């Protein structure tokens, strides 16, 4: 009698069916030292082309530490020099570039933020934006890095106003989107940068409407918002090398909706089977060079589920193994790389565990 594998292969050749296509696989992982109670655990944030993942974990004392997971599964934790060791303090790694450089920030003992870049040999360089405040909840927050080691993020000044920045080649340029609010908590937030040096994020006006923006490599900033179903807020979360931007936003009903913005400004809605109630919605968080968008959504009941949206398959939804099945738990997505590998984390009992989704 033929074994099951032989029978399956025979059926594949016989019917040439799409059902024979390779199915995605999942690897669940946790950083050594990650805590095991609510809101602790492992939080991957970024993945590069070698399937190396960067992120952070929260230990049993609620201190945060950075980590990098190699393609072979080895996880290395790290702490930036000067990182605090109190609750909510520590090292937050947010982005990894093709060469393995990691950008993020740390919170010191005074609850002030400082940006850093970690090299592949483990050495860490810290920096701050001129004009960044030095009081609690102020400072410099680096959140993304490109292949040229240009870093973007935002800083909070002594008046608690936010400003975007791009740092690289020993220089740092700050920027403010036109019309950015100047009240505490308002301003300009850089969130993602592509290899052409284009930045996206959001700006909070004095209104207090929130619009997305794109800043080109010459420094010219274009803001956009007030779109259907997202009249109150629109946020740029990721930008690929073609200049396409993944966004999400919300309107008066607080239902979250997602879009892709083409380079000509056209917005295309990203549909996932999310609920229609306040708090439900679709969150697009990553876009790769092929224009595939990854994110997560909340159907009625607010259980998080992952999705991938592309021009080929439109929408594919997924649940990582062992994800919790109660409201606000489930599968959350952090990033997608150009080969379609996805990382993020599951919440089970409100404890976070990292995963790698292999297409």
KARA-V856050 format. One record per residue. N is the residue number from 1. OMEGA is omega in whole degrees, 0 to 359 (none if undefined). D_LAST is the distance of its C-alpha to the last C-alpha in Angstrom with 2 decimals. Layout:
N_OMEGA_D_LAST + N_OMEGA_D_LAST
//
This chain:
1_178_31.87 + 2_175_28.40 + 3_186_25.78 + 4_181_22.91 + 5_180_20.38 + 6_179_22.93 + 7_180_23.54 + 8_179_19.88 + 9_179_19.66 + 10_179_23.00 + 11_178_22.00 + 12_180_18.95 + 13_183_21.41 + 14_186_24.05 + 15_183_22.36 + 16_188_19.60 + 17_174_17.84 + 18_179_14.61 + 19_180_14.48 + 20_181_13.76 + 21_180_10.37 + 22_179_7.76 + 23_178_6.83 + 24_175_4.43 + 25_184_6.77 + 26_173_9.01 + 27_179_11.65 + 28_182_14.74 + 29_176_17.31 + 30_178_20.66 + 31_175_22.85 + 32_180_26.06 + 33_179_28.86 + 34_180_26.95 + 35_185_29.20 + 36_176_28.79 + 37_189_30.70 + 38_177_30.00 + 39_170_28.37 + 40_178_27.86 + 41_191_24.77 + 42_185_21.75 + 43_174_20.43 + 44_182_17.63 + 45_188_18.19 + 46_178_16.43 + 47_179_13.84 + 48_186_14.63 + 49_177_13.32 + 50_182_13.94 + 51_172_11.82 + 52_187_15.29 + 53_174_15.76 + 54_178_19.13 + 55_180_20.77 + 56_175_23.76 + 57_180_25.05 + 58_186_28.22 + 59_184_30.51 + 60_177_33.09 + 61_181_35.61 + 62_173_33.43 + 63_184_33.24 + 64_180_30.08 + 65_174_28.70 + 66_172_26.03 + 67_171_23.37 + 68_179_20.97 + 69_180_18.28 + 70_181_17.80 + 71_179_14.82 + 72_177_16.85 + 73_180_17.04 + 74_181_20.60 + 75_179_21.59 + 76_176_24.66 + 77_179_26.57 + 78_178_29.03 + 79_177_31.77 + 80_177_33.25 + 81_179_36.99 + 82_179_39.00 + 83_179_36.40 + 84_182_38.24 + 85_176_38.09 + 86_179_39.00 + 87_180_37.05 + 88_179_34.60 + 89_178_35.19 + 90_190_33.20 + 91_183_30.33 + 92_179_27.45 + 93_188_24.69 + 94_188_22.72 + 95_177_21.16 + 96_181_20.11 + 97_184_20.51 + 98_181_19.26 + 99_180_22.19 + 100_174_21.59 + 101_184_24.43 + 102_177_24.14 + 103_177_26.11 + 104_178_27.41 + 105_174_30.75 + 106_177_32.93 + 107_184_35.54 + 108_184_38.83 + 109_177_41.58 + 110_180_43.06 + 111_175_39.82 + 112_182_39.61 + 113_177_36.30 + 114_180_35.90 + 115_175_33.06 + 116_168_31.65 + 117_180_29.53 + 118_178_28.49 + 119_182_28.43 + 120_177_26.39 + 121_177_29.62 + 122_179_29.83 + 123_185_32.67 + 124_176_32.66 + 125_180_34.52 + 126_178_35.60 + 127_177_37.04 + 128_178_38.45 + 129_173_39.11 + 130_181_42.82 + 131_177_44.05 + 132_180_41.65 + 133_184_43.55 + 134_177_44.38 + 135_181_44.79 + 136_179_42.44 + 137_174_39.28 + 138_178_40.02 + 139_189_38.71 + 140_184_35.72 + 141_176_32.09 + 142_185_29.53 + 143_181_26.03 + 144_180_24.17 + 145_179_24.44 + 146_186_23.57 + 147_177_23.59 + 148_181_27.38 + 149_171_27.70 + 150_185_29.01 + 151_173_28.72 + 152_180_29.14 + 153_179_30.07 + 154_174_33.34 + 155_181_36.56 + 156_184_39.07 + 157_185_42.68 + 158_176_45.84 + 159_180_46.23 + 160_174_42.71 + 161_184_41.59 + 162_179_38.11 + 163_176_37.58 + 164_175_34.56 + 165_169_34.43 + 166_180_32.83 + 167_178_33.64 + 168_179_33.36 + 169_176_35.65 + 170_181_38.11 + 171_177_38.65 + 172_178_37.67 + 173_175_38.13 + 174_179_38.33 + 175_177_38.05 + 176_177_38.85 + 177_179_37.69 + 178_177_40.72 + 179_181_42.24 + 180_180_40.38 + 181_182_42.23 + 182_175_44.43 + 183_177_44.80 + 184_181_43.35 + 185_180_39.61 + 186_175_39.40 + 187_189_38.38 + 188_184_35.42 + 189_173_32.04 + 190_184_29.68 + 191_183_26.07 + 192_180_23.84 + 193_177_24.58 + 194_185_22.98 + 195_174_23.89 + 196_181_26.80 + 197_177_28.31 + 198_185_27.90 + 199_170_27.81 + 200_181_27.04 + 201_178_28.01 + 202_178_30.84 + 203_176_34.62 + 204_181_36.83 + 205_178_40.05 + 206_187_43.40 + 207_18_42.92 + 208_179_40.73 + 209_177_38.06 + 210_178_34.68 + 211_173_33.22 + 212_176_30.27 + 213_168_31.11 + 214_178_29.95 + 215_181_31.96 + 216_187_31.96 + 217_177_32.61 + 218_179_36.34 + 219_179_36.50 + 220_184_36.94 + 221_175_35.54 + 222_178_34.74 + 223_179_34.46 + 224_182_33.29 + 225_181_33.25 + 226_181_35.29 + 227_181_32.82 + 228_178_32.80 + 229_179_31.70 + 230_185_31.35 + 231_182_34.97 + 232_184_35.25 + 233_175_32.33 + 234_187_29.47 + 235_174_27.33 + 236_185_25.19 + 237_184_22.25 + 238_179_20.25 + 239_180_21.18 + 240_186_19.34 + 241_175_21.31 + 242_181_22.39 + 243_176_24.04 + 244_188_22.01 + 245_170_22.18 + 246_184_20.34 + 247_163_23.08 + 248_181_24.18 + 249_180_27.74 + 250_181_30.20 + 251_186_33.54 + 252_181_36.66 + 253_180_35.01 + 254_172_32.51 + 255_186_29.59 + 256_179_26.62 + 257_184_25.12 + 258_182_22.57 + 259_164_22.82 + 260_177_21.70 + 261_176_24.71 + 262_183_25.05 + 263_177_27.31 + 264_178_30.18 + 265_180_30.04 + 266_178_28.69 + 267_177_26.82 + 268_182_24.25 + 269_174_23.62 + 270_184_20.17 + 271_168_20.62 + 272_185_19.09 + 273_181_21.19 + 274_178_23.02 + 275_183_26.58 + 276_183_29.67 + 277_176_31.51 + 278_182_32.21 + 279_173_29.48 + 280_174_26.78 + 281_185_24.44 + 282_183_21.29 + 283_174_20.35 + 284_185_18.31 + 285_182_17.76 + 286_176_15.54 + 287_181_15.21 + 288_187_13.74 + 289_178_15.59 + 290_181_14.23 + 291_176_15.51 + 292_182_12.41 + 293_177_13.76 + 294_178_12.43 + 295_178_14.96 + 296_181_16.57 + 297_180_19.40 + 298_172_22.37 + 299_175_23.71 + 300_185_27.32 + 301_173_27.81 + 302_171_25.79 + 303_181_22.93 + 304_176_19.93 + 305_180_16.63 + 306_174_13.44 + 307_169_12.46 + 308_180_10.67 + 309_178_13.30 + 310_179_13.37 + 311_182_16.12 + 312_185_14.21 + 313_183_13.06 + 314_183_15.35 + 315_173_14.26 + 316_180_11.58 + 317_182_12.75 + 318_174_11.65 + 319_176_13.60 + 320_180_12.73 + 321_174_14.93 + 322_176_18.54 + 323_177_18.61 + 324_185_22.18 + 325_179_23.34 + 326_182_26.27 + 327_180_26.94 + 328_174_25.42 + 329_177_23.11 + 330_188_19.56 + 331_177_16.22 + 332_184_16.58 + 333_178_14.32 + 334_187_15.66 + 335_174_13.58 + 336_177_10.69 + 337_187_10.87 + 338_178_11.32 + 339_178_8.21 + 340_174_6.21 + 341_184_5.99 + 342_172_8.18 + 343_180_11.29 + 344_181_14.20 + 345_173_16.48 + 346_173_17.71 + 347_179_21.40 + 348_188_23.23 + 349_182_26.99 + 350_170_26.40 + 351_185_25.22 + 352_175_22.01 + 353_180_19.36 + 354_173_16.44 + 355_171_12.80 + 356_177_9.65 + 357_181_6.37 + 358_185_3.83 + 359_none_0.00
//
